[in-house]
Amino acid sequence: MQARLATAVRRLREERGWTQEEAAHRCGMTTRLFQRVEGADVNLTFTSLARLCEGFEVDVALLFPSP
């Protein structure tokens, strides 16, 4: 599950041409936390998941694509 989320977040960021720093800022989180999300190295809280959705302006379903 974390790997799928990490892949989706990285894809969304790259599609927008954002750096990790810019994406983290837009999502209201630290760059280090954002890097951990992309590295599938963190269990996100509901709040962090909501911030990702708001920052990328996407529905949560886009962060969890089918395998």
N, CA, C and O of each residue as an XYZ file, in Angstrom:
268
protein
N       0.821     -1.189      0.000
C       0.000      0.000      0.000
C       0.871      1.261      0.000
O       0.605      2.199     -0.752
N       1.914      1.285      0.844
C       2.789      2.456      0.891
C       3.519      2.654     -0.432
O       3.720      3.787     -0.870
N       3.913      1.557     -1.066
C       4.633      1.662     -2.336
C       3.730      2.243     -3.420
O       4.174      3.058     -4.228
N       2.468      1.830     -3.440
C       1.532      2.373     -4.439
C       1.301      3.859     -4.205
O       1.252      4.646     -5.151
N       1.158      4.238     -2.935
C       0.976      5.644     -2.605
C       2.208      6.446     -3.018
O       2.085      7.517     -3.612
N       3.382      5.932     -2.706
C       4.633      6.617     -3.051
C       4.744      6.829     -4.555
O       5.117      7.911     -5.010
N       4.421      5.800     -5.321
C       4.484      5.892     -6.782
C       3.497      6.926     -7.304
O       3.828      7.711     -8.193
N       2.288      6.930     -6.757
C       1.266      7.881     -7.199
C       1.676      9.317     -6.872
O       1.505     10.215     -7.697
N       2.210      9.532     -5.684
C       2.630     10.879     -5.282
C       3.775     11.364     -6.166
O       3.769     12.510     -6.616
N       4.738     10.513     -6.413
C       5.872     10.888     -7.272
C       5.380     11.226     -8.685
O       5.821     12.209     -9.281
N       4.469     10.411     -9.212
C       3.930     10.650    -10.550
C       3.214     11.999    -10.610
O       3.425     12.774    -11.543
N       2.374     12.276     -9.622
C       1.652     13.548     -9.596
C       2.619     14.730     -9.522
O       2.442     15.733    -10.213
N       3.629     14.602     -8.686
C       4.610     15.689     -8.544
C       5.355     15.922     -9.853
O       5.515     17.061    -10.292
N       5.806     14.841    -10.470
C       6.561     14.973    -11.720
C       5.691     15.509    -12.851
O       6.168     16.285    -13.678
N       4.415     15.105    -12.900
C       3.503     15.624    -13.925
C       3.358     17.139    -13.823
O       3.176     17.827    -14.828
N       3.439     17.642    -12.607
C       3.291     19.078    -12.390
C       4.616     19.831    -12.512
O       4.637     21.062    -12.518
N       5.707     19.095    -12.608
C       7.017     19.723    -12.725
C       7.501     20.344    -11.424
O       8.315     21.267    -11.442
N       7.006     19.846    -10.295
C       7.374     20.383     -8.991
C       8.595     19.673     -8.438
O       8.801     18.487     -8.693
N       9.396     20.394     -7.686
C      10.456     19.770     -6.900
C       9.808     19.176     -5.652
O       8.648     19.453     -5.348
N      10.569     18.361     -4.942
C      10.050     17.823     -3.682
C       9.790     18.955     -2.692
O       8.819     18.914     -1.936
N      10.647     19.949     -2.699
C      10.486     21.079     -1.791
C       9.200     21.843     -2.089
O       8.459     22.202     -1.174
N       8.937     22.089     -3.373
C       7.724     22.812     -3.754
C       6.487     22.000     -3.411
O       5.517     22.540     -2.881
N       6.514     20.713     -3.707
C       5.371     19.856     -3.398
C       5.117     19.824     -1.896
O       3.971     19.909     -1.455
N       6.179     19.702     -1.115
C       6.032     19.684      0.344
C       5.383     20.974      0.830
O       4.477     20.944      1.663
N       5.843     22.098      0.310
C       5.283     23.395      0.699
C       3.799     23.464      0.347
O       2.986     23.885      1.170
N       3.446     23.057     -0.856
C       2.048     23.100     -1.293
C       1.168     22.169     -0.471
O      -0.027     22.412     -0.305
N       1.771     21.100      0.040
C       1.023     20.116      0.831
C       1.081     20.412      2.326
O       0.508     19.674      3.128
N       1.762     21.477      2.702
C       1.812     21.863      4.101
C       2.567     20.895      4.987
O       2.186     20.656      6.132
N       3.651     20.336      4.444
C       4.470     19.420      5.242
C       5.938     19.725      5.014
O       6.298     20.453      4.089
N       6.772     19.167      5.858
C       8.205     19.389      5.695
C       8.719     18.632      4.478
O       8.125     17.647      4.039
N       9.823     19.111      3.951
C      10.441     18.420      2.817
C      10.828     17.008      3.214
O      10.650     16.074      2.431
N      11.354     16.840      4.417
C      11.767     15.502      4.871
C      10.586     14.549      4.930
O      10.714     13.397      4.516
N       9.441     14.994      5.433
C       8.265     14.122      5.471
C       7.837     13.776      4.053
O       7.501     12.627      3.768
N       7.849     14.763      3.163
C       7.459     14.492      1.780
C       8.402     13.475      1.143
O       7.958     12.577      0.427
N       9.687     13.613      1.398
C      10.655     12.643      0.873
C      10.367     11.245      1.407
O      10.490     10.261      0.678
N       9.992     11.159      2.656
C       9.660      9.858      3.247
C       8.397      9.277      2.620
O       8.290      8.061      2.461
N       7.437     10.136      2.261
C       6.227      9.667      1.570
C       6.624      9.063      0.229
O       6.206      7.953     -0.099
N       7.424      9.783     -0.545
C       7.854      9.284     -1.853
C       8.745      8.057     -1.739
O       8.819      7.256     -2.672
N       9.409      7.903     -0.627
C      10.269      6.744     -0.413
C       9.545      5.572      0.229
O      10.162      4.555      0.542
N       8.240      5.710      0.426
C       7.420      4.671      1.069
C       7.997      4.310      2.434
O       8.032      3.143      2.824
N       8.450      5.342      3.151
C       9.140      5.131      4.419
C       8.380      5.740      5.599
O       8.986      6.080      6.616
N       7.059      5.879      5.471
C       6.282      6.489      6.544
C       4.837      5.994      6.480
O       4.288      5.774      5.400
N       4.243      5.826      7.638
C       2.811      5.553      7.728
C       2.123      6.893      7.940
O       2.304      7.531      8.977
N       1.340      7.319      6.968
C       0.723      8.636      7.032
C      -0.461      8.673      7.977
O      -1.197      7.697      8.122
N      -0.626      9.814      8.614
C      -1.830     10.068      9.385
C      -2.920     10.513      8.418
O      -2.642     10.847      7.266
N      -4.150     10.514      8.889
C      -5.249     11.004      8.065
C      -4.996     12.459      7.678
O      -5.275     12.861      6.548
N      -4.474     13.239      8.606
C      -4.201     14.653      8.343
C      -3.186     14.822      7.220
O      -3.375     15.661      6.339
N      -2.117     14.042      7.239
C      -1.103     14.133      6.185
C      -1.667     13.695      4.844
O      -1.352     14.288      3.812
N      -2.491     12.671      4.852
C      -3.125     12.213      3.621
C      -4.036     13.306      3.058
O      -4.047     13.554      1.853
N      -4.791     13.948      3.934
C      -5.664     15.044      3.501
C      -4.843     16.201      2.937
O      -5.252     16.829      1.961
N      -3.699     16.487      3.535
C      -2.835     17.566      3.037
C      -2.296     17.245      1.647
O      -2.197     18.130      0.798
N      -1.951     15.985      1.414
C      -1.508     15.590      0.072
C      -2.619     15.835     -0.941
O      -2.375     16.389     -2.013
N      -3.830     15.427     -0.604
C      -4.962     15.616     -1.516
C      -5.200     17.096     -1.798
O      -5.437     17.485     -2.942
N      -5.139     17.909     -0.765
C      -5.340     19.349     -0.941
C      -4.212     19.976     -1.753
O      -4.459     20.794     -2.640
N      -2.990     19.597     -1.452
C      -1.841     20.170     -2.155
C      -1.831     19.852     -3.636
O      -1.494     20.696     -4.466
N      -2.206     18.620     -3.958
C      -2.230     18.205     -5.360
C      -3.589     18.453     -6.014
O      -3.748     18.278     -7.222
N      -4.561     18.859     -5.204
C      -5.924     19.103     -5.683
C      -6.487     17.877     -6.385
O      -6.970     17.945     -7.515
N      -6.407     16.737     -5.670
C      -6.925     15.481     -6.206
C      -7.765     14.780     -5.149
O      -7.655     15.058     -3.955
N      -8.598     13.873     -5.613
C      -9.371     13.008     -4.728
C      -8.455     11.926     -4.180
O      -7.504     11.515     -4.845
N      -8.734     11.474     -2.991
C      -7.896     10.456     -2.354
C      -7.781      9.195     -3.206
O      -6.771      8.497     -3.127
N      -8.782      8.891     -4.008
C      -8.744      7.690     -4.854
C      -7.565      7.725     -5.827
O      -7.037      6.671     -6.183
N      -7.145      8.900     -6.260
C      -6.008      9.002     -7.182
C      -4.685      8.650     -6.511
O      -3.708      8.335     -7.190
N      -4.651      8.703     -5.185
C      -3.427      8.359     -4.466
C      -3.294      6.857     -4.236
O      -2.232      6.368     -3.850
N      -4.382      6.136     -4.478
C      -4.370      4.689     -4.276
C      -4.874      3.981     -5.529
O      -5.958      3.396     -5.516
N      -4.099      4.028     -6.607
C      -4.531      3.391     -7.856
C      -4.596      1.873     -7.701
O      -3.919      1.293     -6.852
N      -5.403      1.255     -8.520
C      -5.499     -0.207     -8.510
C      -4.172     -0.809     -8.931
O      -3.462     -0.243     -9.763
N      -3.832     -1.970     -8.350
C      -2.549     -2.608     -8.717
C      -2.520     -3.083    -10.149
O      -1.514     -3.635    -10.596
